[in-house]
Amino acid sequence: MISSNDFRTGISIELDNGVWKVVEFLHVKPGKGAAFVRAKLKNVQTGATLERTFRAGETMPQANLEKTVMQHTYKDGSDYVFMNMETYEESTLSAAEIGDRVKYLTEEMEVNVITWNDRVLEVELPNSVTLEVTETDPGLKGDTAQGGTKPAKVESGATVMVPLFITIGEKIRIDTRDDKYLGRESS
């Protein structure tokens, strides 16, 4: 159990048969009346947000999330097979369980799989990945970094906006959180 007085950003609680993560919180002590905590919560499964007010000292169950380091080994049809790096057991996850960041998943990539009550809540990829450009319009001599962007398809199948000078075969770094080009990978 956790008290509303102990709320911190990132803490997960069980509420209405789901797992909610505290995004923002504010302890309020009005001049008249009892203190309370106003919190903005995000549902880990659905991504929905909710603002809720709790009485100061109100308790609720804290969600026991389990984080496991796993390595993506191969794709089996539409499913993805992962190996637990501690026990070497294999697990299969669907694209829906992984979420929209499946587009950056490559073989031998290590990810954090977060579970609650034996249900996969989230698959955390590294913040940035290095992938090879497989398809893009040709770059022209004189194109500069400030000159604009063009779409480029990378080896995992994702499409990212890159500067005009990027060519097929180059390795680029991509931020997996917001799909942004970070730069060329120096070799």
C-alpha positions as CSV (number, residue, x, y, z in Angstrom):
1,M,0.0,0.0,0.0
2,I,1.1,3.5,-0.7
3,S,-0.1,6.8,0.7
4,S,-1.1,9.7,-1.5
5,N,1.5,11.7,0.5
6,D,4.2,9.5,-0.9
7,F,3.3,10.2,-4.6
8,R,6.3,10.8,-6.8
9,T,6.5,11.1,-10.6
10,G,6.8,7.6,-12.1
11,I,5.2,5.7,-9.2
12,S,2.7,3.1,-10.4
13,I,-0.6,2.4,-8.5
14,E,-3.5,0.0,-8.9
15,L,-6.7,1.9,-9.5
16,D,-10.0,0.7,-11.0
17,N,-8.6,-2.7,-11.9
18,G,-5.7,-1.2,-13.9
19,V,-2.2,0.2,-13.5
20,W,-1.8,3.9,-13.5
21,K,1.5,5.8,-13.5
22,V,1.8,9.2,-11.7
23,V,2.7,11.8,-14.3
24,E,2.3,14.9,-12.2
25,F,1.2,15.6,-8.6
26,L,0.6,18.6,-6.4
27,H,0.2,18.6,-2.6
28,V,-2.4,21.3,-1.7
29,K,-2.9,22.6,1.8
30,P,-5.7,25.2,1.6
31,G,-6.1,27.8,4.4
32,K,-9.4,26.2,5.3
33,G,-10.2,22.5,5.1
34,A,-8.2,19.4,4.8
35,A,-5.1,18.9,2.7
36,F,-5.3,16.9,-0.5
37,V,-3.2,15.7,-3.4
38,R,-4.1,16.5,-7.0
39,A,-2.6,14.0,-9.4
40,K,-2.4,13.4,-13.2
41,L,-2.4,9.7,-13.9
42,K,-1.7,7.8,-17.1
43,N,-3.1,4.3,-17.7
44,V,-0.1,2.1,-18.6
45,Q,-2.2,-0.3,-20.7
46,T,-4.3,2.1,-22.7
47,G,-2.4,5.4,-22.5
48,A,-5.5,7.3,-21.3
49,T,-4.9,10.2,-18.8
50,L,-6.9,11.1,-15.8
51,E,-6.8,13.9,-13.2
52,R,-7.9,12.8,-9.8
53,T,-7.9,14.3,-6.3
54,F,-7.0,12.1,-3.3
55,R,-7.4,13.0,0.4
56,A,-4.0,13.5,2.1
57,G,-2.9,10.2,3.6
58,E,-5.4,8.1,1.5
59,T,-3.9,4.7,0.7
60,M,-4.1,2.5,-2.3
61,P,-2.3,-0.6,-3.6
62,Q,1.1,0.0,-5.3
63,A,1.4,-1.9,-8.6
64,N,4.2,-4.5,-8.4
65,L,5.7,-4.2,-11.9
66,E,8.3,-6.7,-12.9
67,K,11.0,-5.6,-15.4
68,T,12.9,-8.3,-17.3
69,V,15.8,-7.8,-19.7
70,M,15.1,-9.8,-22.9
71,Q,16.8,-10.1,-26.2
72,H,14.8,-10.2,-29.5
73,T,16.0,-13.3,-31.2
74,Y,13.8,-13.7,-34.3
75,K,10.4,-13.1,-35.8
76,D,8.0,-16.1,-36.2
77,G,5.2,-15.1,-38.6
78,S,3.6,-12.1,-37.0
79,D,5.0,-12.8,-33.5
80,Y,8.3,-11.8,-32.0
81,V,10.4,-14.2,-30.0
82,F,12.4,-13.0,-27.1
83,M,14.9,-14.7,-24.8
84,N,15.2,-13.9,-21.1
85,M,18.8,-12.9,-20.5
86,E,18.9,-14.5,-17.0
87,T,17.1,-17.8,-17.5
88,Y,17.5,-18.2,-21.3
89,E,13.8,-19.1,-21.6
90,E,12.0,-17.9,-24.8
91,S,8.8,-15.9,-24.8
92,T,6.6,-14.9,-27.7
93,L,5.0,-11.5,-28.0
94,S,2.6,-10.1,-30.6
95,A,3.1,-6.8,-32.3
96,A,0.1,-5.5,-30.4
97,E,1.8,-6.3,-27.1
98,I,5.0,-4.5,-28.1
99,G,3.2,-1.4,-29.4
100,D,4.0,1.1,-32.1
101,R,7.8,1.0,-31.4
102,V,7.9,-2.5,-33.0
103,K,9.1,-0.6,-36.1
104,Y,12.5,-0.2,-34.6
105,L,12.9,-3.7,-33.3
106,T,15.9,-5.6,-34.8
107,E,17.4,-9.0,-34.1
108,E,19.7,-9.3,-31.0
109,M,18.3,-6.0,-29.6
110,E,18.0,-6.0,-25.8
111,V,14.7,-4.6,-24.4
112,N,13.0,-4.3,-21.0
113,V,9.7,-6.2,-20.8
114,I,7.5,-4.8,-18.1
115,T,4.8,-7.1,-16.7
116,W,2.0,-6.9,-14.1
117,N,0.1,-10.0,-13.0
118,D,1.8,-12.0,-15.8
119,R,0.5,-9.6,-18.4
120,V,2.8,-7.6,-20.6
121,L,2.3,-3.9,-20.1
122,E,5.1,-2.3,-22.1
123,V,8.2,-3.2,-24.0
124,E,10.9,-0.5,-23.5
125,L,13.3,-0.2,-26.4
126,P,16.6,1.7,-26.0
127,N,16.2,5.5,-26.3
128,S,18.1,5.5,-29.6
129,V,18.9,2.9,-32.2
130,T,21.4,2.8,-35.1
131,L,19.9,1.5,-38.4
132,E,20.9,1.4,-42.0
133,V,19.0,3.4,-44.6
134,T,17.6,1.0,-47.2
135,E,15.5,3.3,-49.3
136,T,15.5,7.1,-49.9
137,D,15.7,9.6,-52.7
138,P,19.2,10.4,-53.9
139,G,21.1,13.1,-52.2
140,L,22.4,16.0,-54.4
141,K,25.7,17.7,-54.1
142,G,25.4,20.9,-52.1
143,D,22.5,19.7,-49.9
144,T,23.0,20.9,-46.4
145,A,21.6,20.0,-43.0
146,Q,19.5,23.2,-42.9
147,G,18.2,22.6,-46.5
148,G,15.2,20.4,-45.6
149,T,14.2,16.8,-45.0
150,K,13.1,13.8,-47.0
151,P,11.6,10.4,-46.0
152,A,14.0,7.5,-45.6
153,K,13.2,3.9,-45.0
154,V,15.5,2.0,-42.6
155,E,16.3,-1.7,-42.3
156,S,13.6,-2.4,-39.7
157,G,10.9,-1.0,-42.0
158,A,10.3,2.3,-40.2
159,T,10.2,5.6,-42.2
160,V,12.0,8.6,-40.7
161,M,12.5,12.1,-41.9
162,V,16.2,12.7,-42.6
163,P,18.3,15.6,-44.0
164,L,18.7,15.8,-47.8
165,F,22.3,14.6,-47.8
166,I,21.6,11.1,-46.3
167,T,22.1,8.3,-48.9
168,I,21.2,4.6,-49.1
169,G,23.6,2.5,-47.1
170,E,24.4,5.1,-44.4
171,K,23.9,4.2,-40.8
172,I,21.9,6.8,-38.8
173,R,20.9,7.2,-35.2
174,I,17.1,7.5,-34.5
175,D,15.3,8.5,-31.2
176,T,12.7,5.8,-30.7
177,R,10.6,8.0,-28.4
178,D,9.7,10.6,-30.9
179,D,10.9,9.1,-34.3
180,K,13.5,11.8,-34.8
181,Y,16.8,11.7,-36.8
182,L,19.7,12.2,-34.4
183,G,22.7,12.0,-36.7
184,R,24.9,9.8,-38.7
185,E,26.6,6.9,-37.0
186,S,30.4,7.5,-37.1
187,S,32.2,4.4,-38.3
